Amino acid sequence: MTEGSGLRDGDLPDDLPDDLTAAELGMWQAFRNGSVYDLSSGDTVVDDPHGGHPWGEERTVRARIVCWLLLDGPPALAGRVSSLKLVGVRISDAMDLAGGTVVPYVELRGCRFDREVRLPEARFTTVRLVDCAVPRLEAARVHTEGDLHLPRCRFHNGVRLTDAHIGTDLLLNQAIVYRDRSGRSIAADGISVGQDLQAEMLESHGELSLRGATIGVSLSLRGARLVNPYTRLALNAPQLTVGRTLYLTPAGVGSPLLSGRTPARGTRIQRFECQGGVRLDDGRFGDAVDLERARFTFTDEQELSLRRIQTPELRFLGEGPERGGVVLSGARVVNLMDRADAWPGPGLLHMGGFSYENLVPRGPFPLERRLEWVSAATAEYNPEPYERLASVLRAGGEDEDAREVLLAKQRRRRETLPAAAKLVGYAQDWMVAYGYRPGRAAVWMAVLWAASSVAFTYADPPPPLKGGEHPAWNPALFALDLLLPVIDLGQVGFWQLSGAWQWLAAAMILLGWILATTVAAGATRLLRRS
């Protein structure tokens, strides 16, 4: 049913075009009225703009008449504001508004375009195309003072919004976009959006390109499905700037409010899914990058690339990809919120130069798994990830775990050493755990003291170096004086040792220095913690 389409002789202007069809006459009058012009039949199957049911001349208007109305249309009727509001209308030929300035409000719902819509360098207040079938939208450098809404539309040959400027919101919720000849579904490099870019439950077949885009508030891809089996990347967004949060998270299917709400109990959830590489290198995010329950399917050559991103919080809570890789090289985050099973396996994770200040695990994440996480990121020995983890654990008051991490670093380093150095490393590990378990060194000192005391007790007392100038022979005190460096207990230096006893004394002095240094280093760490 058409609201405001009734024509009266007194309403027809003198300069009305002579060749208008009945459908165009109704549209013309509805434009002057600012009312909705509805040519739908009421049958949902027939009215489906994406279906195969033909729409005849009674529902068809020419694109040039639509452009005429928008660029140089008749004045509004008295007390009215002119606007183009079409429902269930077929628009023949290509609609070309390139470079034009459109003042009236534009809203088309459930319409069908025979050919592409061309809006490059055009200027609008607000444009809404809702549930429309469009072969292609060509809108490079388009400028809107308000919103650009394209929800539930289908674009069969891509969308181009390169260097567009959207004053408030860009909506692509539940849109379906197929690739163009260059392989891109949505080409929006350099786009600027004043507030939110919502593409929730978007279905993209090809590369979604947002290189150098600037989003004022949030970028939401909740429940979106990005598929690109043709080239390497499904989401290509290096140097992306988002004022608040990037959401690659689930959405509630059928919920009237898709964005930012917790779905009601029983609501079916649709995850964010990506079949193809993701590139977010050098991105800047004001609040967070949220990957909760995200699912990535990569080939061996594809990856989730987060090189050099900066964000206060990274919520790495998706499903760990079985193939491909995750790259965080040079990234800087404050809070790393993660889950043990979200990370890929060995050889698929790269974290060189990855900086984080706090670990916020979601669910169990024991130290053993955290060490496996670091090991997976270093195919070859690299001390940096271990030292970063130890620093964060120590800053959180977990000194014991920090020492375990540094011990794991030494054991990993040992595997890169030559055979002789590796044997020495095994001995250090067995005896004193590379100094990270000082209690073990103290135990070894006690054992050595007890054993050497017994040995010197059953040995014949050695002759003095100088007759009459020596203390009484005390085997236990002599053994302790050999073991303790720096401290003089008045036994060493007065007795003449020979043969095996001389070698034993030398070995005890050497071991004493090693073990005492280890104990001192451990005590220093304990004092620092206090």
RODO-2510 file (C-alpha; in nm, 4 decimals, decimal comma):
residues 530
     n   res          X          Y          Z
     1     m     0,0000     0,0000     0,0000
     2     t     0,1344     0,3455    -0,0903
     3     e     0,1191     0,6241     0,1631
     4     g     0,0739     0,9708     0,0119
     5     s     0,0722     0,8555    -0,3523
     6     g    -0,2737     0,9735    -0,4407
     7     l    -0,2589     1,2430    -0,7081
     8     r    -0,4879     1,5435    -0,7339
     9     d    -0,4868     1,7778    -1,0327
    10     g    -0,4012     2,0766    -0,8182
    11     d    -0,0899     1,9016    -0,6842
    12     l     0,0746     1,8458    -1,0253
    13     p     0,3387     2,1091    -1,1061
    14     d     0,3520     2,2741    -1,4452
    15     d     0,7058     2,1511    -1,5167
    16     l     0,6266     1,7835    -1,4514
    17     p     0,8135     1,5640    -1,7023
    18     d     0,5846     1,4383    -1,9775
    19     d     0,7212     1,0841    -2,0007
    20     l     0,6712     0,9710    -1,6403
    21     t     0,5094     0,6340    -1,5887
    22     a     0,2325     0,5845    -1,3356
    23     a     0,4829     0,4426    -1,0852
    24     e     0,7132     0,7408    -1,1354
    25     l     0,4272     0,9876    -1,0970
    26     g     0,3438     0,8314    -0,7628
    27     m     0,7097     0,8470    -0,6559
    28     w     0,7282     1,2109    -0,7649
    29     q     0,4308     1,3092    -0,5537
    30     a     0,5463     1,1044    -0,2517
    31     f     0,8811     1,2834    -0,2736
    32     r     0,7104     1,6248    -0,2478
    33     n     0,4989     1,4949     0,0381
    34     g     0,7965     1,3419     0,2227
    35     s     0,5924     1,0237     0,2565
    36     v     0,6682     0,6545     0,2029
    37     y     0,6094     0,5238    -0,1491
    38     d     0,5317     0,1532    -0,1111
    39     l     0,4828    -0,0688    -0,4185
    40     s     0,5076    -0,4016    -0,2379
    41     s     0,2349    -0,6590    -0,2997
    42     g     0,2042    -0,7936     0,0522
    43     d     0,3224    -1,1408    -0,0548
    44     t     0,6557    -1,2076     0,1168
    45     v     0,7728    -1,4436    -0,1579
    46     v     0,6923    -1,2008    -0,4383
    47     d     0,8292    -0,9019    -0,2464
    48     d     1,1648    -1,0621    -0,1644
    49     p     1,4173    -0,8371    -0,3456
    50     h     1,6718    -1,1210    -0,3487
    51     g     1,4310    -1,3810    -0,4878
    52     g     1,3667    -1,4763    -0,8466
    53     h     1,0087    -1,3520    -0,8804
    54     p     0,9942    -1,0868    -1,1553
    55     w     0,8776    -0,7337    -1,0800
    56     g     0,6866    -0,5734    -1,3665
    57     e     0,6506    -0,2204    -1,4937
    58     e     0,3960    -0,1376    -1,2253
    59     r     0,6792    -0,1568    -0,9696
    60     t     0,9574    -0,0094    -1,1834
    61     v     1,1011     0,3407    -1,1890
    62     r     1,3937     0,4623    -1,3965
    63     a     1,7202     0,5440    -1,2209
    64     r     1,7501     0,8805    -1,3988
    65     i     1,4161     0,9906    -1,2542
    66     v     1,5353     0,8971    -0,9061
    67     c     1,8546     1,0970    -0,9654
    68     w     1,6493     1,3909    -1,0978
    69     l     1,4444     1,3965    -0,7793
    70     l     1,7490     1,3801    -0,5546
    71     l     1,9661     1,6337    -0,7372
    72     d     1,7094     1,8808    -0,8727
    73     g     1,3704     1,7673    -0,7479
    74     p     1,0541     1,9751    -0,7116
    75     p     0,9929     2,1757    -0,3955
    76     a     0,8108     2,0152    -0,1082
    77     l     0,4410     2,0748    -0,0592
    78     a     0,3476     2,3378     0,1939
    79     g     0,4257     2,2207     0,5458
    80     r     0,6201     1,9180     0,4215
    81     v     0,9885     1,8179     0,3920
    82     s     1,0794     1,6457     0,0679
    83     s     1,2447     1,3043     0,1013
    84     l     1,2804     0,9845    -0,0988
    85     k     1,1327     0,6880     0,0887
    86     l     1,0763     0,3840    -0,1328
    87     v     0,9584     0,0344    -0,0422
    88     g     0,9415    -0,2612    -0,2808
    89     v     1,0460    -0,0610    -0,5870
    90     r     1,2538    -0,1840    -0,8793
    91     i     1,5039     0,0715    -1,0142
    92     s     1,6089     0,0104    -1,3722
    93     d     1,9390     0,1163    -1,5298
    94     a     2,2417     0,2408    -1,3339
    95     m     2,1807     0,5003    -1,0653
    96     d     2,4588     0,7569    -1,1029
    97     l     2,4927     1,0382    -0,8479
    98     a     2,8700     1,0810    -0,8864
    99     g     2,9879     1,4168    -0,7602
   100     g     2,6361     1,5319    -0,6761
   101     t     2,5071     1,6971    -0,3604
   102     v     2,1919     1,5356    -0,2271
   103     v     2,0026     1,7329     0,0361
   104     p     1,6830     1,5234     0,0824
   105     y     1,6756     1,2315     0,3201
   106     v     1,7086     0,8963     0,1353
   107     e     1,5683     0,5648     0,2559
   108     l     1,5035     0,2607     0,0354
   109     r     1,3699    -0,0625     0,1848
   110     g     1,3288    -0,3946     0,0103
   111     c     1,4153    -0,2438    -0,3290
   112     r     1,5804    -0,4070    -0,6264
   113     f     1,8431    -0,2378    -0,8458
   114     d     1,8967    -0,3717    -1,1963
   115     r     2,2449    -0,2232    -1,2240
   116     e     2,5130    -0,0724    -1,0022
   117     v     2,4686     0,2284    -0,7778
   118     r     2,7330     0,4949    -0,8362
   119     l     2,7952     0,7471    -0,5567
   120     p     3,1651     0,8468    -0,5856
   121     e     3,2389     1,1895    -0,4366
   122     a     2,8682     1,2480    -0,3757
   123     r     2,7514     1,4305    -0,0622
   124     f     2,4494     1,3282     0,1459
   125     t     2,2919     1,3994     0,4796
   126     t     2,1781     1,0429     0,5607
   127     v     2,1397     0,7421     0,3302
   128     r     1,9636     0,4177     0,4216
   129     l     1,9448     0,1168     0,1926
   130     v     1,7802    -0,1621     0,3908
   131     d     1,7353    -0,5186     0,2616
   132     c     1,8022    -0,4152    -0,0976
   133     a     1,9479    -0,6149    -0,3875
   134     v     2,2325    -0,4164    -0,5444
   135     p     2,4675    -0,5519    -0,8147
   136     r     2,7458    -0,3206    -0,6942
   137     l     2,7884    -0,0103    -0,4802
   138     e     3,0576     0,2235    -0,6068
   139     a     3,0998     0,4978    -0,3424
   140     a     3,4647     0,5996    -0,3233
   141     r     3,5111     0,9301    -0,1397
   142     v     3,1387     0,9566    -0,0645
   143     h     3,0591     1,2008     0,2167
   144     t     2,7654     1,1816     0,4566
   145     e     2,6888     1,4195     0,7385
   146     g     2,4906     1,1482     0,9162
   147     d     2,4597     0,7720     0,8745
   148     l     2,5187     0,5336     0,5881
   149     h     2,3038     0,2266     0,6528
   150     l     2,3287    -0,0867     0,4370
   151     p     2,1867    -0,3627     0,6610
   152     r     2,0633    -0,6908     0,5103
   153     c     2,1557    -0,5748     0,1598
   154     r     2,3133    -0,8098    -0,0922
   155     f     2,5898    -0,6885    -0,3193
   156     h     2,6823    -0,9327    -0,5943
   157     n     2,9914    -0,7526    -0,7237
   158     g     3,1340    -0,5859    -0,4162
   159     v     3,1219    -0,2537    -0,2357
   160     r     3,3724     0,0241    -0,2735
   161     l     3,3967     0,2846     0,0042
   162     t     3,7597     0,3871    -0,0392
   163     d     3,8389     0,7162     0,1397
   164     a     3,4715     0,7640     0,2261
   165     h     3,3751     0,9943     0,5117
   166     i     3,0773     0,8862     0,7217
   167     g     2,9689     1,1484     0,9726
   168     t     2,8182     0,9151     1,2318
   169     d     2,7522     0,5399     1,1827
   170     l     2,8168     0,2908     0,9039
   171     l     2,5889    -0,0132     0,9289
   172     l     2,6471    -0,3362     0,7372
   173     n     2,4650    -0,5704     0,9738
   174     q     2,3577    -0,9001     0,8109
   175     a     2,4692    -0,7787     0,4684
   176     i     2,5951    -1,0345     0,2147
   177     v     2,8768    -0,9151    -0,0096
   178     y     3,0446    -1,1078    -0,2910
   179     r     3,3807    -1,0190    -0,4389
   180     d     3,4456    -0,7920    -0,7323
   181     r     3,6919    -0,8528    -1,0142
   182     s     3,9852    -0,7534    -0,7931
   183     g     3,8903    -1,0156    -0,5331
   184     r     3,7625    -0,7700    -0,2716
   185     s     3,4193    -0,7914    -0,1187
   186     i     3,4380    -0,4539     0,0580
   187     a     3,7135    -0,2104    -0,0355
   188     a     3,7123     0,0578     0,2348
   189     d     4,0752     0,1626     0,2568
   190     g     4,1155     0,5012     0,4213
   191     i     3,7504     0,5214     0,5289
   192     s     3,6656     0,7532     0,8183
   193     v     3,3623     0,6784     1,0381
   194     g     3,2686     0,9308     1,3043
   195     q     3,1167     0,6833     1,5475
   196     d     3,0535     0,3087     1,5009
   197     l     3,1138     0,0728     1,2126
   198     q     2,8770    -0,2164     1,2702
   199     a     2,9076    -0,5190     1,0441
   200     e     2,7484    -0,7733     1,2734
   201     m     2,6612    -1,1067     1,1123
   202     l     2,8087    -0,9758     0,7887
   203     e     2,8769    -1,2431     0,5269
   204     s     3,1805    -1,1514     0,3188
   205     h     3,2990    -1,3622     0,0232
   206     g     3,6345    -1,2138    -0,0705
   207     e     3,8769    -0,9736     0,0951
   208     l     3,7379    -0,7205     0,3421
   209     s     3,9892    -0,4371     0,3153
   210     l     4,0092    -0,1610     0,5791
   211     r     4,3668    -0,0458     0,5329
   212     g     4,4314     0,2813     0,7137
   213     a     4,0674     0,3111     0,8239
   214     t     3,9716     0,5331     1,1189
   215     i     3,6723     0,4413     1,3347
   216     g     3,5721     0,6965     1,5975
   217     v     3,4198     0,4605     1,8536
   218     s     3,3905     0,0830     1,7932
   219     l     3,4246    -0,1626     1,5069
   220     s     3,1931    -0,4592     1,5527
   221     l     3,2170    -0,7788     1,3496
   222     r     3,0148    -0,9814     1,5991
   223     g     2,8897    -1,3028     1,4433
   224     a     3,0384    -1,2128     1,1040
   225     r     3,1523    -1,4780     0,8591
   226     l     3,4505    -1,3864     0,6433
   227     v     3,5379    -1,6339     0,3705
   228     n     3,8106    -1,5869     0,1133
   229     p     3,9446    -1,9029    -0,0514
   230     y     4,0712    -1,6999    -0,3467
   231     t     4,3585    -1,4967    -0,1972
   232     r     4,5627    -1,4962     0,1231
   233     l     4,3612    -1,2518     0,3371
   234     a     3,9976    -1,2462     0,4424
   235     l     4,0413    -0,9344     0,6617
   236     n     4,3099    -0,6896     0,5546
   237     a     4,3232    -0,3981     0,7990
   238     p     4,6774    -0,2759     0,8698
   239     q     4,7122     0,0669     1,0348
   240     l     4,3517     0,0498     1,1514
   241     t     4,2598     0,3032     1,4207
   242     v     3,9613     0,2318     1,6465
   243     g     3,8682     0,4755     1,9222
   244     r     3,7478     0,2042     2,1556
   245     t     3,7078    -0,1702     2,0825
   246     l     3,7369    -0,4116     1,7909
   247     y     3,4867    -0,6946     1,8401
   248     l     3,5467    -1,0296     1,6678
   249     t     3,2995    -1,2033     1,8979
   250     p     2,9652    -1,3925     1,8890
   251     a     2,6238    -1,2392     1,8183
   252     g     2,2792    -1,3542     1,9153
   253     v     2,0882    -1,4793     1,6113
   254     g     1,7436    -1,3258     1,5853
   255     s     1,8067    -1,0684     1,8563
   256     p     1,6578    -0,7289     1,7637
   257     l     1,9490    -0,5592     1,9380
   258     l     2,2605    -0,7268     1,8050
   259     s     2,5165    -0,4813     1,9272
   260     g     2,6718    -0,4778     2,2699
   261     r     2,4030    -0,6780     2,4494
   262     t     2,4175    -1,0092     2,6286
   263     p     2,1776    -1,2375     2,4365
   264     a     1,8737    -1,3589     2,6276
   265     r     1,8799    -1,7096     2,7689
   266     g     1,8093    -1,9631     2,4950
   267     t     1,9185    -1,7333     2,2122
   268     r     2,1184    -1,9107     1,9420
   269     i     2,4726    -1,7804     1,9230
   270     q     2,6624    -1,7251     1,5997
   271     r     3,0383    -1,7004     1,6372
   272     f     3,2732    -1,4817     1,4431
   273     e     3,4294    -1,7093     1,1811
   274     c     3,7123    -1,6343     0,9447
   275     q     3,8320    -1,8630     0,6673
   276     g     4,1379    -1,6814     0,5429
   277     g     4,4199    -1,4710     0,6828
   278     v     4,3722    -1,1705     0,9108
   279     r     4,6075    -0,8731     0,9056
   280     l     4,5786    -0,6064     1,1773
   281     d     4,9404    -0,4893     1,1744
   282     d     5,0210    -0,1499     1,3313
   283     g     4,6639    -0,1073     1,4546
   284     r     4,5727     0,1303     1,7380
   285     f     4,2794     0,0436     1,9639
   286     g     4,1650     0,2685     2,2481
   287     d     4,0095     0,0022     2,4717
   288     a     4,0521    -0,3559     2,3529
   289     v     4,0802    -0,6151     2,0785
   290     d     3,8229    -0,8808     2,1655
   291     l     3,8568    -1,2268     2,0090
   292     e     3,6269    -1,4154     2,2466
   293     r     3,5143    -1,7475     2,0928
   294     a     3,6432    -1,6409     1,7500
   295     r     3,7124    -1,9251     1,5106
   296     f     3,9938    -1,9024     1,2538
   297     t     4,0544    -2,1505     0,9733
   298     f     4,3888    -2,1010     0,8007
   299     t     4,5999    -2,2746     0,5424
   300     d     4,9676    -2,3288     0,6217
   301     e     5,0554    -1,9960     0,4572
   302     q     4,7891    -1,7866     0,6357
   303     e     4,8034    -1,6264     0,9787
   304     l     4,6437    -1,4001     1,2340
   305     s     4,8872    -1,1114     1,2199
   306     l     4,8859    -0,8657     1,5117
   307     r     5,2320    -0,7221     1,4503
   308     r     5,3017    -0,3997     1,6400
   309     i     4,9411    -0,3420     1,7490
   310     q     4,8844    -0,1213     2,0535
   311     t     4,5873    -0,1738     2,2832
   312     p     4,5188    -0,1571     2,6574
   313     e     4,3683    -0,5069     2,6480
   314     l     4,3939    -0,8076     2,4199
   315     r     4,1258    -1,0690     2,4860
   316     f     4,2773    -1,3739     2,3183
   317     l     3,9906    -1,6107     2,3949
   318     g     3,9131    -1,7750     2,0607
   319     e     3,9775    -2,1255     1,9351
   320     g     4,3418    -2,2056     1,8724
   321     p     4,3960    -2,2491     1,4955
   322     e     4,5195    -2,5919     1,3938
   323     r     4,7155    -2,4606     1,0939
   324     g     4,8661    -2,1293     0,9927
   325     g     5,0078    -1,9029     1,2602
   326     v     4,9546    -1,6290     1,5169
   327     v     5,2031    -1,3415     1,5076
   328     l     5,2345    -1,0887     1,7928
   329     s     5,5823    -0,9606     1,7122
   330     g     5,6307    -0,6077     1,8418
   331     a     5,2779    -0,5828     1,9831
   332     r     5,2251    -0,3760     2,2987
   333     v     4,9362    -0,4473     2,5343
   334     v     4,8712    -0,3739     2,8997
   335     n     4,6402    -0,6627     2,9932
   336     l     4,6675    -0,9958     2,8149
   337     m     4,3495    -1,1914     2,8823
   338     d     4,3850    -1,5415     2,7464
   339     r     4,2926    -1,9056     2,7817
   340     a     4,5265    -2,2044     2,7659
   341     d     4,3548    -2,3680     2,4664
   342     a     4,3298    -2,0447     2,2674
   343     w     4,6942    -2,0507     2,1569
   344     p     4,8304    -2,2556     1,8645
   345     g     5,0875    -2,5291     1,9017
   346     p     5,4667    -2,5233     1,8630
   347     g     5,5966    -2,3456     1,5556
   348     l     5,2689    -2,1614     1,4941
   349     l     5,3176    -1,8773     1,7439
   350     h     5,5614    -1,5878     1,7084
   351     m     5,6076    -1,3339     1,9908
   352     g     5,9405    -1,1612     1,9300
   353     g     5,9258    -0,8213     2,0985
   354     f     5,5736    -0,8835     2,2317
   355     s     5,5232    -0,6630     2,5394
   356     y     5,2504    -0,7115     2,8009
   357     e     5,2266    -0,5870     3,1591
   358     n     4,9623    -0,8087     3,3183
   359     l     4,8395    -1,1632     3,2629
   360     v     4,4674    -1,2218     3,3180
   361     p     4,4024    -1,5914     3,2445
   362     r     4,0427    -1,6999     3,1871
   363     g     4,0160    -2,0444     3,3402
   364     p     4,3018    -2,2749     3,4514
   365     f     4,6395    -2,1796     3,3106
   366     p     4,9081    -2,3599     3,5185
   367     l     5,2704    -2,2594     3,4947
   368     e     5,3541    -2,5740     3,2971
   369     r     5,1119    -2,4697     3,0242
   370     r     5,2449    -2,1137     3,0349
   371     l     5,5965    -2,2461     2,9779
   372     e     5,4681    -2,4525     2,6862
   373     w     5,3144    -2,1288     2,5525
   374     v     5,6523    -1,9551     2,5634
   375     s     5,8283    -2,2581     2,4174
   376     a     5,5783    -2,2708     2,1297
   377     a     5,6706    -1,9121     2,0427
   378     t     6,0436    -1,9799     2,0143
   379     a     6,1322    -2,2355     1,7497
   380     e     6,4932    -2,1368     1,8154
   381     y     6,6215    -2,0257     2,1534
   382     n     6,5263    -1,6666     2,2339
   383     p     6,5579    -1,5399     2,5921
   384     e     6,3196    -1,2455     2,5472
   385     p     5,9819    -1,4243     2,5878
   386     y     6,1067    -1,6011     2,9004
   387     e     6,2405    -1,2798     3,0532
   388     r     5,9182    -1,0942     2,9739
   389     l     5,7067    -1,3645     3,1388
   390     a     5,9351    -1,3755     3,4435
   391     s     5,9193    -0,9960     3,4776
   392     v     5,5387    -0,9947     3,4655
   393     l     5,5143    -1,2780     3,7186
   394     r     5,7598    -1,1067     3,9512
   395     a     5,5682    -0,7777     3,9260
   396     g     5,2581    -0,9714     4,0305
   397     g     5,4316    -1,1091     4,3391
   398     e     5,4826    -1,4603     4,2007
   399     d     5,8577    -1,4829     4,2586
   400     e     5,8675    -1,8614     4,2771
   401     d     5,7001    -1,8949     3,9366
   402     a     5,9319    -1,6280     3,7957
   403     r     6,2352    -1,8332     3,9051
   404     e     6,0870    -2,1429     3,7415
   405     v     6,0528    -1,9492     3,4155
   406     l     6,4147    -1,8325     3,4274
   407     l     6,5240    -2,1878     3,5048
   408     a     6,3298    -2,3073     3,2003
   409     k     6,5113    -2,0383     2,9988
   410     q     6,8510    -2,1783     3,1058
   411     r     6,7447    -2,5322     3,0210
   412     r     6,6267    -2,4171     2,6773
   413     r     6,9552    -2,2334     2,6245
   414     r     7,1493    -2,5460     2,7233
   415     e     7,0131    -2,7303     2,4193
   416     t     7,1940    -2,4830     2,1886
   417     l     7,5375    -2,5292     2,3508
   418     p     7,8242    -2,7567     2,2376
   419     a     7,8504    -3,1009     2,3941
   420     a     8,1076    -3,0058     2,6624
   421     a     7,9162    -2,6957     2,7718
   422     k     7,5970    -2,8961     2,7674
   423     l     7,7471    -3,1479     3,0139
   424     v     7,8512    -2,8629     3,2444
   425     g     7,4978    -2,7264     3,2154
   426     y     7,3472    -3,0580     3,3162
   427     a     7,5773    -3,0656     3,6205
   428     q     7,4776    -2,7113     3,7193
   429     d     7,1139    -2,7993     3,6778
   430     w     7,1427    -3,1158     3,8835
   431     m     7,3406    -2,9604     4,1640
   432     v     7,2020    -2,6082     4,2042
   433     a     6,9342    -2,5647     3,9330
   434     y     7,1436    -2,2862     3,7770
   435     g     7,1202    -2,0974     4,1057
   436     y     6,7424    -2,0568     4,0981
   437     r     6,6939    -2,3022     4,3838
   438     p     6,9435    -2,1807     4,6471
   439     g     6,8139    -2,4243     4,9069
   440     r     6,9588    -2,7067     4,7019
   441     a     7,3015    -2,5391     4,7154
   442     a     7,2800    -2,5140     5,0942
   443     v     7,1959    -2,8854     5,1130
   444     w     7,4967    -2,9697     4,8953
   445     m     7,7208    -2,7599     5,1205
   446     a     7,5934    -2,9459     5,4267
   447     v     7,6460    -3,2825     5,2591
   448     l     7,9976    -3,1916     5,1485
   449     w     8,0844    -3,0618     5,4959
   450     a     7,9562    -3,3779     5,6639
   451     a     8,1332    -3,6104     5,4177
   452     s     8,4645    -3,4228     5,4301
   453     s     8,4486    -3,3989     5,8099
   454     v     8,4151    -3,7759     5,8317
   455     a     8,6976    -3,8215     5,5800
   456     f     8,9364    -3,5936     5,7714
   457     t     8,8372    -3,7550     6,1008
   458     y     8,9503    -4,0997     5,9897
   459     a     9,2628    -3,9658     5,8232
   460     d     9,5907    -3,9205     6,0047
   461     p     9,6353    -3,5572     6,1124
   462     p     9,8528    -3,3756     5,8557
   463     p    10,1873    -3,2364     5,9721
   464     p    10,1932    -2,8663     6,0543
   465     l    10,3681    -2,6212     5,8272
   466     k    10,5490    -2,4634     6,1236
   467     g    10,6188    -2,6439     6,4407
   468     g    10,4568    -2,4915     6,7450
   469     e    10,2613    -2,2332     6,5438
   470     h     9,9401    -2,4111     6,4718
   471     p     9,5965    -2,4616     6,6296
   472     a     9,4682    -2,7930     6,7499
   473     w     9,3655    -3,0239     6,4653
   474     n     8,9837    -3,0136     6,4217
   475     p     8,8607    -3,2153     6,1176
   476     a     8,5065    -3,0665     6,1142
   477     l     8,6299    -2,7074     6,1521
   478     f     8,9030    -2,7645     5,8910
   479     a     8,6445    -2,8954     5,6382
   480     l     8,4140    -2,5987     5,7051
   481     d     8,7036    -2,3538     5,6656
   482     l     8,7764    -2,5052     5,3219
   483     l     8,4142    -2,4787     5,2112
   484     l     8,3410    -2,1241     5,3283
   485     p     8,5116    -1,8604     5,1137
   486     v     8,6294    -1,5283     5,2588
   487     i     8,5606    -1,6377     5,6200
   488     d     8,8736    -1,7515     5,8100
   489     l     8,8076    -2,0087     6,0822
   490     g     9,1762    -2,0458     6,1728
   491     q     9,2389    -2,3930     6,0269
   492     v     9,3444    -2,3554     5,6629
   493     g     9,7034    -2,2504     5,6075
   494     f     9,8522    -2,4292     5,9049
   495     w     9,8614    -2,7875     5,7777
   496     q    10,0671    -2,9517     5,5064
   497     l     9,8425    -3,1623     5,2814
   498     s     9,9770    -3,4005     5,0191
   499     g     9,8537    -3,6454     4,7603
   500     a     9,4802    -3,7091     4,7420
   501     w     9,4122    -3,4893     5,0463
   502     q     9,5561    -3,1908     4,8637
   503     w     9,3304    -3,2550     4,5648
   504     l     9,0302    -3,2992     4,7953
   505     a     9,1032    -2,9662     4,9650
   506     a     9,1311    -2,7884     4,6277
   507     a     8,8016    -2,9388     4,5080
   508     m     8,6300    -2,8339     4,8310
   509     i     8,7533    -2,4759     4,7978
   510     l     8,6266    -2,4576     4,4376
   511     l     8,2904    -2,6117     4,5229
   512     g     8,2600    -2,3861     4,8225
   513     w     8,2962    -2,0752     4,6097
   514     i     8,0354    -2,2007     4,3597
   515     l     7,7834    -2,3073     4,6217
   516     a     7,8304    -2,0077     4,8487
   517     t     7,7835    -1,7705     4,5546
   518     t     7,4631    -1,9529     4,4635
   519     v     7,3299    -1,9276     4,8190
   520     a     7,4186    -1,5568     4,8322
   521     a     7,2390    -1,4896     4,5021
   522     g     6,9309    -1,6698     4,6284
   523     a     6,9340    -1,4778     4,9538
   524     t     6,9631    -1,1509     4,7615
   525     r     6,6519    -1,2381     4,5587
   526     l     6,4637    -1,3204     4,8793
   527     l     6,5636    -0,9861     5,0325
   528     r     6,4520    -0,8021     4,7194
   529     r     6,1129    -0,9739     4,7346
   530     s     6,0794    -0,8690     5,0997
***
